[in-house]
């Protein structure tokens, strides 16, 4: 992950480049990053894939990791580093938008 994300990682603008840092599992197509991680961990990729939701997006951003299951699912936060300030919405999102890349976020102290 660090090799892939290094040129798309800006702690001052954590959501810039988050589409590039998205890890996806759609319609039986495992993200190459997950496949590679499984191989490096000596685990069959199919063993991981069977436990992942079929429509999963995982966003890995500076200070935050979130995910969504399904096209219309809610975005859920797995991890947030609040020592640098809480990652919050700057303004309410337009109706129906749930992807972090479409929302307007700021770091607040």
N, C-alpha and C positions, 0 to 999 in steps of 0.2 A: 504494500500500500504506500509506504513512504516513497519508494522510487516513482510510482505512478503519479502520486499527488504532489510531489515536491514543487513542481512548476505551477501548480494551481492552488497554492496555500498562502493566504494573506491574513494574518491575525488582525490586521487593522480593518479589513473588510471581509469578515468571515463567510459571508454568503456569496461572494464573487467566486465563480467557478464551481459552485456546488453541483451543478448538473454533471460536470466532468467527474466529480467525486461520488456520484450516485452508484451504488452497487445494486443490481437488479436481478430478479428471478421472475421472468415472464414466460408463461405458456410452455413450460418445460425447457426453457433455455437458461441454463445457469450462467451467471456472470463469469467471465473468464478469470476474474480476480478470485472468486470463490473456488473455482475449479483448481487454480494454481495453489491456493492455500491448502486445499484438501490433499493434493499430491505431496506438497512439502511436509504435511503433517502425517503422511503415510496412512491416509484415510481414503476410502473409495468415494469419489465425488457423488455417486448415487446414494451413498449412506447419508450424506448431508442434504442432498436435494429432497429426499423423501420427507424430511422434517421441516422444510421451508414452505411457507405459503406460496401458492402458484403465482400470485401477483404481488410481489414484494419489492419495495424500493427502500434502500437504506442510504441516508445522507450522512456523510462523515465530514463535518465542518470543524474549523477551529473552535474549541470550547463547547461543542455540541454534537451529539449523534441522535438522529431521529429516524423514524421509519413510517411507512404507510403500507397497508395491505389493501389491495384492490384500487381500482381507478377512482372511486369516490370515498375511500376510507379516510378516517381522520389521521392527521399527522400526530404521532406519539413521540415523546422525548425519552430516549434511553439514558442519556448522559448529558449533563450540563455543568460546566465549570463556572460556578458563581463567584469564585474568588476574583475574577476579572470583571465582574459585573454580570447582571442577569441579561440573557439574550431575550429581548422582548419585541413585540410588534410595535412599530412606530405609529401605525394607524391601523384601524380595522381593515381586514382583508375584504375584497369584493366577494359577494355571495358566490359560494361554490368553489373558490380557490383554496386549495389545501397544500399545494407544493411549496416548500420553502423558497424555491427560486422565483416564485411569482409574488411572494409577500415582501413587504418592506420592513426589514429588521434593523435594529440598532443595538449596540451594547450600552447598557445603562448601568451606572454605578449605584 
